[in-house]
Amino acid sequence: MRAVEELENRASSEARFELDPVRTVEAARRRRREGLELLGAWHTHPMRSTALSSHDLAGASPGQLSIVVAADGALAAYEHTAHGGAARLELSTAGSARD
């Protein structure tokens, strides 16, 4: 990851997060001009686990990545699949044996 694009929550509740599709496309275009690719989004689940919610699944496109951080610091990554599913990805830190 080389860049982070901060987008505000357009949902009316602090218990939900919803990206503005226009701002998301604008951010993707900005990064593409820089030679980068928008891979996905990260968000927190301050009151629950890192498991994706039905809202998370419904709002994602196949191939998109989601990284979820829980209040206890737990971290999970998922790649969204067709038909509203997602596959959990294994995470490794920089400098690990896999790098």
C-alpha positions as CSV (number, residue, x, y, z in Angstrom):
1,M,0.0,0.0,0.0
2,R,1.4,3.3,-1.0
3,A,-1.4,5.8,-0.3
4,V,-4.5,6.2,1.8
5,E,-7.5,8.2,0.7
6,E,-9.7,9.4,3.5
7,L,-13.4,9.6,2.7
8,E,-16.1,10.7,5.0
9,N,-19.0,8.6,6.3
10,R,-22.2,9.7,4.5
11,A,-24.4,7.4,6.6
12,S,-26.6,9.1,9.1
13,S,-25.6,6.7,11.9
14,E,-22.2,6.2,13.6
15,A,-23.0,2.5,13.7
16,R,-22.8,2.3,9.9
17,F,-20.3,3.4,7.3
18,E,-21.3,4.3,3.7
19,L,-18.9,5.6,1.1
20,D,-20.1,8.3,-1.3
21,P,-19.8,6.7,-4.7
22,V,-18.9,10.0,-6.5
23,R,-16.1,10.7,-4.1
24,T,-14.9,7.1,-4.3
25,V,-14.7,7.3,-8.1
26,E,-12.9,10.7,-7.8
27,A,-10.4,9.2,-5.4
28,A,-9.8,6.2,-7.7
29,R,-9.2,8.6,-10.7
30,R,-6.7,10.7,-8.7
31,R,-4.7,7.6,-7.7
32,R,-4.8,6.2,-11.3
33,R,-3.3,9.5,-12.5
34,E,-0.5,8.8,-10.0
35,G,0.0,5.3,-11.4
36,L,-1.7,3.6,-8.5
37,E,-4.8,1.4,-8.3
38,L,-7.6,1.6,-5.8
39,L,-7.7,-1.9,-4.2
40,G,-10.5,-1.5,-1.6
41,A,-11.4,0.1,1.6
42,W,-10.8,-0.3,5.3
43,H,-13.1,0.6,8.2
44,T,-13.6,-0.2,11.8
45,H,-16.1,-2.2,13.7
46,P,-16.0,-0.4,17.1
47,M,-18.7,-2.5,18.7
48,R,-18.2,-5.9,17.1
49,S,-15.8,-8.4,15.6
50,T,-14.0,-8.2,12.3
51,A,-16.6,-10.4,10.6
52,L,-18.2,-8.6,7.6
53,S,-21.7,-7.5,8.1
54,S,-24.5,-7.9,5.6
55,H,-24.1,-4.2,4.8
56,D,-20.4,-4.7,4.1
57,L,-21.1,-7.5,1.8
58,A,-24.0,-5.8,-0.1
59,G,-21.9,-2.7,-0.8
60,A,-18.9,-4.3,-2.3
61,S,-18.0,-5.4,-5.8
62,P,-16.3,-8.6,-6.8
63,G,-12.5,-8.3,-6.5
64,Q,-12.7,-5.4,-4.0
65,L,-10.7,-5.8,-0.8
66,S,-12.0,-4.9,2.6
67,I,-9.9,-4.6,5.7
68,V,-11.8,-4.4,9.0
69,V,-10.3,-3.4,12.4
70,A,-12.2,-4.2,15.6
71,A,-12.1,-2.2,18.8
72,D,-9.7,-4.8,20.4
73,G,-7.2,-4.2,17.6
74,A,-8.0,-7.4,15.7
75,L,-7.6,-7.1,12.0
76,A,-9.1,-9.1,9.1
77,A,-8.9,-8.7,5.3
78,Y,-11.4,-10.1,2.8
79,E,-11.7,-10.3,-1.0
80,H,-15.2,-9.9,-2.2
81,T,-16.6,-12.5,-4.6
82,A,-19.5,-12.7,-6.9
83,H,-23.0,-13.1,-5.5
84,G,-22.3,-11.1,-2.3
85,G,-19.7,-13.4,-0.8
86,A,-16.2,-12.8,0.5
87,A,-13.1,-14.9,1.1
88,R,-11.0,-14.1,4.2
89,L,-7.3,-13.5,3.3
90,E,-4.3,-14.3,5.3
91,L,-2.4,-11.3,6.5
92,S,1.4,-10.9,7.0
93,T,3.3,-7.9,8.2
94,A,6.1,-6.2,6.4
95,G,9.4,-7.9,7.1
96,S,7.9,-11.3,7.6
97,A,9.4,-14.4,6.0
98,R,7.0,-14.1,3.1
99,D,8.2,-10.7,1.9
